[in-house]
């Protein structure tokens, strides 16, 4: 099913913790099957500090160990067992980027917010394989370590691309998929790839990222946050974005999918997003009014309202 819907149409459809989890044995896409759901895994997993801070948990059979810092939020009744949602942030950010989603989403879902390798408080092993498939595999091992069998997969910007790869490679682990401003190919900013994530590049593109309505304090905060990436992480992200192409991935996504974009995005046009959204079998497109291409931040409240309605509808269906 392919449909374009407005925010109004969609709406008319009828206690946080933080820790470090060790992820080892991150393999290429060919090894994805080993991280499909395990019969003895809890569908939800423990709520709260599932693992001791800094504990390293084996999650594969090869590769070096990477420490993933994560936040675990559940604001609902302590006796409930909420469905988990995995939130995947974008380039130069950390799990803090989802701050606008937490207050409402964490009342309905257990929010798992890892810092991607080399970003936020997560480390990267020296031999880490920088590819979109391997980043998806890393997150599958992250869910393994938390004994989470399946989750709602939500990604923004590059995190949206990772989320699409995850949904295609791990269909049984993907309850629903939400992609907010996620590209499927090398972004149009590729002409500045030589300066990618340099201080000047960050400052020059920040207003496009957050939109004309963003206050200067927010712009400065994001400039500072995105300016903390290590050179190793920058080089790794360049490798990922330089060859990004999910054309063959889209038809393999079977989960109900909501794609969200903005009507005046400097990253990709509505038509570009519509063209790839149509290739996802069970998907719909939501266009929100903003000139910010980081719609998950600029329109956080609207995104959350739409996502909650979308997931509720898929449950009824």
C-alpha positions in Angstrom: 0.0 0.0 0.0 1.3 3.4 -1.0 -0.3 6.6 0.2 0.5 10.3 0.8 -1.3 11.6 3.8 -1.4 14.9 5.6 -0.8 15.2 9.3 -4.6 15.9 9.9 -5.5 12.8 7.9 -3.1 10.7 10.0 -4.4 12.1 13.3 -8.0 11.3 12.3 -7.1 7.6 11.9 -9.0 5.8 14.2 11.7 6.4 34.5 14.8 6.7 32.4 18.2 5.0 32.9 21.6 5.1 31.1 24.2 2.4 30.8 26.9 0.9 28.6 26.5 -2.3 26.8 29.4 -4.2 25.2 28.7 -5.4 21.6 31.2 -7.9 20.2 31.3 -9.9 17.0 29.8 -7.3 14.7 29.8 -9.0 11.3 28.8 -8.2 7.7 25.4 -8.4 6.2 26.0 -12.1 5.2 26.0 -13.0 8.9 22.8 -11.3 9.8 20.8 -14.5 10.3 22.6 -15.4 13.5 21.0 -12.4 15.2 17.4 -13.2 14.4 15.1 -13.7 17.4 16.1 -16.4 19.8 13.5 -18.8 21.2 14.5 -18.0 24.8 14.6 -14.3 24.5 12.1 -12.1 26.2 9.9 -10.1 23.8 10.4 -7.0 26.0 13.4 -7.6 28.1 14.1 -6.2 31.5 13.1 -2.6 32.2 15.6 -0.1 33.6 19.3 -0.9 34.0 19.3 -4.2 32.1 23.0 -4.4 32.3 25.5 -3.0 34.7 27.1 0.2 33.5 30.2 -0.7 31.5 29.6 -4.4 31.3 30.7 -6.1 28.2 28.3 -8.7 26.8 29.3 -11.1 24.0 26.9 -10.7 21.0 28.6 -12.6 18.3 31.4 -14.9 17.4 34.0 -12.6 15.8 35.3 -9.0 15.8 36.5 -6.8 18.6 34.3 -5.4 21.3 32.6 -2.0 21.1 31.0 -0.3 24.1 27.6 1.2 23.2 26.2 3.8 25.7 22.4 3.8 25.8 19.5 5.3 27.5 16.5 3.2 28.7 13.3 5.2 29.3 9.9 4.0 30.5 7.6 6.5 32.2 4.5 4.3 32.5 3.2 2.1 35.3 5.9 -0.1 36.8 3.8 -3.2 36.5 3.3 -2.9 32.8 5.5 -4.6 30.3 5.8 -2.0 27.5 6.6 -2.8 23.9 10.2 -1.7 23.1 11.1 1.0 20.6 14.6 1.4 19.2 15.5 5.1 18.4 18.4 5.6 16.0 20.0 9.0 15.8 21.8 10.7 12.9 25.3 11.9 12.1 27.2 14.0 14.6 24.6 13.5 17.3 23.9 11.2 20.3 20.8 9.7 21.8 20.1 13.1 23.3 18.7 14.2 19.9 15.4 12.3 20.8 14.8 14.6 23.8 11.5 15.9 22.2 10.2 12.4 21.8 10.8 11.0 25.3 8.1 12.7 27.5 5.2 11.3 25.5 6.7 8.2 23.8 8.1 6.8 27.0 4.6 6.7 28.5 3.6 4.2 25.8 6.8 2.4 24.9 10.1 1.4 26.5 12.5 3.6 24.6 16.0 2.2 23.9 18.3 5.0 22.8 21.8 3.9 22.0 24.7 6.2 21.0 25.9 4.9 17.6 29.6 3.8 17.5 32.0 6.7 17.8 29.2 9.1 18.7 28.0 10.4 22.0 29.5 8.2 24.7 30.0 5.1 22.6 33.4 3.9 21.5 34.5 2.2 18.3 36.9 -0.7 18.1 40.0 -0.1 15.8 38.8 -2.6 13.2 35.2 -1.6 13.1 33.6 -2.1 9.6 32.0 1.2 8.5 29.0 0.2 6.4 25.3 0.7 6.6 24.7 -3.0 6.9 27.3 -3.4 9.7 25.7 -0.5 11.7 22.4 -2.3 11.4 24.1 -5.5 12.6 25.6 -3.6 15.5 22.1 -2.6 16.6 20.8 -6.2 16.3 23.6 -7.3 18.6 22.6 -4.4 20.9 19.1 -5.8 21.1 20.5 -9.3 21.7 22.5 -8.0 24.7 19.3 -6.5 26.2 17.4 -9.7 25.4 14.9 -7.8 23.3 13.5 -10.0 20.6 11.7 -7.3 18.5 11.0 -3.6 18.6 9.5 -0.7 16.8 12.4 0.7 14.8 12.6 4.5 14.5 15.4 6.4 12.8 16.2 10.0 11.8 18.5 11.2 9.0 21.3 8.6 8.6 19.6 6.8 11.5 16.7 6.4 9.2 18.8 4.8 6.5 20.2 2.4 9.2 16.6 1.7 10.3 15.6 0.8 6.7 18.6 -1.6 6.4 17.7 -3.1 9.8 14.0 -3.6 8.8 15.1 -5.3 5.6 17.7 -7.6 7.2 15.7 -8.4 10.4 12.0 -8.5 9.4 11.1 -10.7 12.4 12.6 -8.2 14.8 10.9 -5.2 13.3 7.4 -4.5 14.6 6.9 -1.3 12.7 9.4 1.1 10.9 9.5 4.9 11.1 11.9 6.9 9.0 12.2 10.6 9.6 14.3 12.5 6.9 16.2 9.4 6.1 18.1 9.3 2.8 18.5 6.2 0.7 21.5 7.5 -1.3 24.4 9.8 -0.9 23.0 13.2 0.3 23.2 16.2 -2.1 25.7 17.7 0.3 28.2 15.2 -1.1 29.8 18.1 -3.0 31.2 19.2 0.3 32.3 15.8 1.3 35.9 16.9 1.7 34.8 19.2 4.4 32.2 16.8 5.8 31.6 17.3 9.5 34.3 20.0 9.7 33.5 22.9 12.0 32.7 25.3 9.1 30.5 22.7 7.4 28.5 22.1 10.5 27.9 25.8 11.0 27.1 26.4 7.3 24.5 23.6 7.3 23.0 24.0 10.7 20.2 26.4 9.8 19.1 24.0 7.0 19.2 21.2 9.5 17.1 22.8 12.3 15.1 25.3 10.3 14.6 29.1 10.2 12.4 28.9 13.3 15.2 27.5 15.5 16.5 29.9 18.2 20.1 30.9 18.1 20.7 29.0 21.4 19.6 25.8 19.7 21.9 26.5 16.7 24.8 27.0 19.0 24.1 23.9 21.0 24.0 21.7 17.9 27.1 23.3 16.5 28.9 22.4 19.7 27.5 18.9 19.9 28.3 18.1 16.3 31.8 19.6 16.6 32.9 17.0 19.1 33.2 14.0 16.6 36.6 12.4 16.4 38.5 12.3 13.2 38.2 8.5 13.1 34.4 8.7 13.4 34.3 11.4 10.7 36.3 9.2 8.4 34.0 6.2 9.1 30.8 8.2 8.5 32.3 9.4 5.2 32.8 5.8 4.1 29.2 5.0 4.9 27.6 8.0 3.2 29.9 8.0 0.1 28.5 4.6 -1.0 25.0 4.8 0.5 22.4 3.2 -1.8 19.4 1.4 -0.5 17.5 0.9 -3.8 17.7 -2.9 -3.5 16.9 -2.8 0.2 13.5 -1.0 0.0 11.5 -3.9 -1.5 12.7 -6.2 1.2 11.1 -4.2 4.0 7.9 -5.9 5.1 7.0 -4.1 8.3 4.3 -1.4 8.3 6.3 1.8 7.5 5.7 5.5 8.1 8.1 7.8 6.2 8.2 11.4 7.4 9.7 14.3 5.6 9.4 18.1 5.4 7.9 20.1 2.6 10.9 22.4 2.2 13.8 20.1 3.0 17.3 21.1 1.8 18.4 17.5 2.1 15.9 15.9 -0.3 12.7 17.0 -2.1 9.3 15.6 -1.3 9.3 14.0 -4.8 12.6 12.2 -4.0 11.2 10.8 -0.8 7.9 9.9 -2.5 9.8 8.0 -5.2 11.6 5.8 -2.7 8.7 5.5 -0.3 6.6 3.9 -3.1 9.2 1.1 -3.3 8.5 0.1 0.3 5.5 -2.4 0.1 3.5 -1.5 3.1 4.3 2.2 3.6 2.8 5.7 3.7 4.3 9.2 3.5 3.7 12.0 5.9 4.8 15.5 4.9 5.2 18.1 7.6 5.4 21.9 7.0 8.9 23.1 7.9 12.1 24.2 6.2 14.1 22.1 8.6 15.4 18.8 7.2 15.9 17.3 10.6 12.1 16.9 11.0 12.4 14.6 14.1 13.8 17.6 16.0 12.1 20.6 14.4 8.7 18.9 14.5 9.2 16.5 17.4 5.7 16.9 18.9 4.0 16.4 15.5 6.2 13.4 14.7 5.3 11.7 18.1 1.6 12.3 17.6 1.8 10.8 14.1 3.9 7.9 15.2 1.6 7.0 18.1 -1.4 7.1 15.8 0.4 5.0 13.2 1.4 2.3 15.6 -2.1 2.3 17.1 -3.6 1.8 13.7 -1.2 -1.1 12.8 -2.2 -2.8 16.0 -5.9 -2.7 15.0 -5.1 -3.9 11.5 
